[in-house]
Amino acid sequence: MEAGDFQRARAAYQESLNLRERVLRNYPQSAEALRDVAYNLVMLGDTAMATRDVKRAQESYQRSLEVAQHLLRQTPTSKQALDIIRRLLQQNPQSLYLQHDLALAWMRTGAAP
């Protein structure tokens, strides 16, 4: 991919995130809205990593984790939160914090590692 492709992708993901956050503000208890925001943040982080913008990637991944944790607290059996945390752990396999959250999510959802 060309650098401009990543910039266009980032802009599209940012626009999508803005819309999804607006939906979440209107429906704060919506598990689907929480999931959509968290996934969108992961995609923003992935785009930032592809352009070697590590700081922006970390910020996006951290926000995504916070949303996924909120989703897990709100819906303890959420396989969506489990998927988000698993995806974030793939980006940072040494994170004990993520490993802890993933273990909790597995226990709550009954999903196998």
LODRENFI-646857 format. One line per 5 residues: number of its first residue (from 1); for each residue y, x, z of N, C-alpha, C, CB. Coordinates in steps of 0.05 Angstrom, whole numbers. Glycine has a CB too. Layout:
% residues N
NUM) Y X Z Y X Z Y X Z Y X Z ~ ... .
***
This chain:
% residues 113
1) -24 17 0 0 0 0 25 18 0 0 -19 24 ~ 45 8 -13 71 21 -14 87 15 12 87 13 -39 ~ 105 32 19 122 28 43 136 1 41 142 50 46 ~ 146 -6 18 160 -32 15 142 -56 20 172 -34 -13 ~ 116 -53 13 97 -74 19 95 -79 49 69 -67 7 .
6) 94 -58 64 92 -61 93 118 -73 105 87 -34 107 ~ 141 -66 93 166 -77 102 167 -107 97 190 -63 89 ~ 157 -115 73 157 -143 66 137 -158 84 149 -147 36 ~ 114 -146 89 94 -158 107 105 -162 135 68 -141 108 ~ 119 -141 145 131 -143 171 151 -165 173 143 -116 179 .
11) 168 -167 152 188 -188 151 175 -216 151 206 -185 127 ~ 154 -219 136 140 -244 135 127 -251 162 118 -244 112 ~ 114 -231 174 102 -236 201 123 -242 221 86 -211 210 ~ 146 -229 220 168 -235 239 178 -263 235 191 -215 235 ~ 181 -272 210 190 -299 205 169 -319 215 195 -303 174 .
16) 144 -313 210 123 -330 220 123 -331 251 95 -320 210 ~ 127 -308 263 128 -308 293 151 -325 303 131 -279 303 ~ 174 -323 290 197 -339 299 191 -369 298 222 -333 281 ~ 177 -377 277 169 -406 274 149 -413 296 158 -411 246 ~ 129 -396 300 108 -401 319 119 -402 348 86 -380 317 .
21) 138 -385 353 150 -385 380 167 -410 384 168 -360 384 ~ 179 -420 363 194 -445 365 174 -468 372 209 -451 339 ~ 151 -469 358 131 -489 364 122 -486 393 106 -486 345 ~ 118 -462 402 109 -457 430 130 -467 450 103 -428 435 ~ 155 -463 444 177 -473 462 175 -503 464 205 -464 452 .
26) 169 -516 442 167 -546 442 141 -556 454 170 -556 413 ~ 120 -540 453 94 -548 464 83 -525 481 74 -555 441 ~ 95 -520 504 87 -496 520 59 -497 531 106 -493 543 ~ 47 -520 532 19 -522 542 -2 -520 520 16 -547 558 ~ 7 -517 495 -11 -517 472 -26 -491 470 5 -522 447 .
31) -52 -492 474 -69 -469 471 -68 -458 442 -98 -475 479 ~ -66 -476 423 -65 -468 395 -39 -453 390 -67 -493 377 ~ -17 -462 401 9 -449 397 9 -421 410 32 -465 408 ~ -3 -419 433 -5 -393 447 -22 -374 430 -18 -396 475 ~ -45 -384 420 -63 -368 404 -48 -358 379 -88 -383 396 .
36) -34 -376 366 -20 -369 341 1 -347 346 -6 -393 329 ~ 16 -349 368 36 -329 374 22 -302 380 53 -337 399 ~ 1 -302 395 -13 -277 402 -24 -264 377 -36 -283 422 ~ -37 -279 359 -48 -268 335 -26 -257 317 -64 -289 319 ~ -4 -271 315 18 -262 299 29 -235 310 41 -283 298 .
41) 31 -233 336 40 -208 348 21 -185 342 43 -211 378 ~ -5 -190 341 -25 -170 334 -19 -160 305 -54 -180 337 ~ -15 -179 287 -10 -172 260 16 -156 257 -8 -198 242 ~ 36 -163 272 61 -147 272 55 -118 282 83 -159 289 ~ 39 -116 303 31 -90 313 15 -74 293 15 -93 339 .
46) -3 -87 279 -19 -73 259 -1 -63 236 -40 -92 247 ~ 19 -79 228 37 -70 207 54 -47 217 55 -94 199 ~ 62 -47 242 78 -25 253 61 0 254 88 -32 281 ~ 36 -3 262 18 21 262 14 32 235 -9 13 275 ~ 12 15 215 8 24 187 31 41 177 3 1 169 .
51) 55 36 189 79 51 181 85 73 202 103 33 177 ~ 67 77 220 69 98 241 92 93 260 73 125 228 ~ 99 67 264 119 60 283 105 52 309 137 35 273 ~ 96 72 323 79 69 347 93 53 369 70 96 358 ~ 118 58 373 133 44 394 133 14 388 162 54 396 .
56) 140 6 364 141 -22 356 113 -34 358 152 -26 328 ~ 93 -19 350 65 -29 352 57 -35 381 46 -9 339 ~ 63 -16 398 57 -19 427 71 -44 438 64 6 443 ~ 96 -47 431 111 -71 441 98 -97 431 140 -69 431 ~ 90 -98 406 77 -122 396 50 -127 409 74 -120 365 .
61) 34 -105 412 8 -108 424 11 -117 454 -8 -82 422 ~ 31 -106 468 35 -113 496 43 -142 498 57 -95 508 ~ 61 -151 481 68 -179 482 45 -197 475 92 -185 462 ~ 29 -189 456 5 -204 448 -14 -206 472 -9 -192 424 ~ -18 -184 486 -35 -184 509 -25 -204 531 -38 -156 521 .
66) 1 -203 535 13 -221 555 8 -250 548 43 -215 558 ~ 11 -257 522 7 -284 513 -23 -292 516 16 -288 484 ~ -40 -273 509 -69 -278 511 -77 -282 541 -85 -255 499 ~ -65 -266 558 -71 -269 587 -61 -297 597 -58 -247 603 ~ -38 -305 587 -28 -332 594 -47 -353 584 0 -336 583 .
71) -57 -350 560 -76 -369 548 -102 -369 565 -82 -361 519 ~ -110 -346 573 -135 -345 589 -131 -358 617 -144 -316 593 ~ -108 -355 629 -102 -368 654 -101 -398 650 -76 -358 666 ~ -89 -407 628 -86 -435 623 -113 -448 615 -65 -440 601 ~ -128 -433 600 -154 -444 589 -175 -422 595 -152 -451 559 .
76) -186 -421 619 -204 -399 626 -228 -395 608 -214 -404 654 ~ -236 -415 593 -259 -411 576 -251 -407 547 -278 -436 578 ~ -227 -398 542 -216 -395 515 -229 -371 501 -186 -391 516 ~ -244 -377 481 -255 -356 464 -233 -344 447 -278 -368 446 ~ -212 -359 442 -189 -348 427 -176 -325 442 -169 -370 421 .
81) -172 -328 468 -161 -307 484 -180 -283 484 -156 -316 513 ~ -205 -288 486 -225 -266 485 -223 -251 459 -254 -278 488 ~ -220 -265 437 -218 -252 411 -193 -234 409 -218 -272 388 ~ -171 -244 420 -146 -229 419 -148 -204 436 -122 -247 429 ~ -159 -206 460 -162 -183 477 -181 -163 465 -172 -191 505 .
86) -203 -173 453 -222 -155 439 -208 -140 416 -246 -171 428 ~ -191 -154 401 -177 -141 379 -158 -120 390 -161 -162 363 ~ -144 -126 411 -126 -106 423 -141 -82 433 -109 -119 445 ~ -164 -86 444 -180 -64 455 -189 -46 432 -205 -75 470 ~ -194 -57 409 -201 -41 385 -179 -22 378 -208 -59 361 .
91) -154 -30 383 -131 -13 377 -128 9 398 -106 -30 375 ~ -137 4 422 -134 22 444 -158 22 462 -108 15 461 ~ -180 35 453 -206 33 467 -206 46 495 -227 45 451 ~ -187 64 500 -186 77 526 -172 61 548 -172 104 523 ~ -161 38 541 -145 23 560 -163 9 580 -128 2 545 .
96) -162 19 605 -178 6 626 -167 -22 632 -177 23 652 ~ -141 -25 629 -129 -51 633 -141 -72 614 -99 -50 629 ~ -143 -65 588 -155 -83 568 -184 -87 573 -150 -72 540 ~ -198 -66 581 -227 -68 587 -231 -88 610 -239 -41 594 ~ -214 -87 630 -216 -105 653 -212 -134 643 -195 -98 674 .
101) -191 -138 627 -185 -165 618 -207 -175 600 -159 -166 602 ~ -219 -158 583 -240 -166 566 -265 -174 583 -247 -144 546 ~ -271 -158 603 -294 -165 620 -289 -192 634 -298 -143 642 ~ -265 -197 644 -259 -223 656 -262 -246 636 -231 -223 668 ~ -252 -241 612 -255 -261 591 -284 -267 584 -239 -253 566 .
106) -300 -246 582 -328 -250 577 -341 -267 599 -343 -223 574 ~ -335 -260 624 -346 -275 646 -338 -304 645 -338 -262 673 ~ -313 -309 640 -303 -337 640 -313 -353 617 -272 -337 639 ~ -316 -341 594 -324 -356 570 -355 -357 567 -312 -344 545 ~ -368 -339 581 -398 -337 578 -406 -324 552 -410 -365 579 .
111) -386 -311 539 -392 -297 514 -405 -270 519 -367 -293 497 ~ -423 -262 502 -436 -236 505 -418 -214 492 -464 -236 491 ~ -418 -190 503 -402 -168 492 -411 -161 464 -404 -144 510 .
***
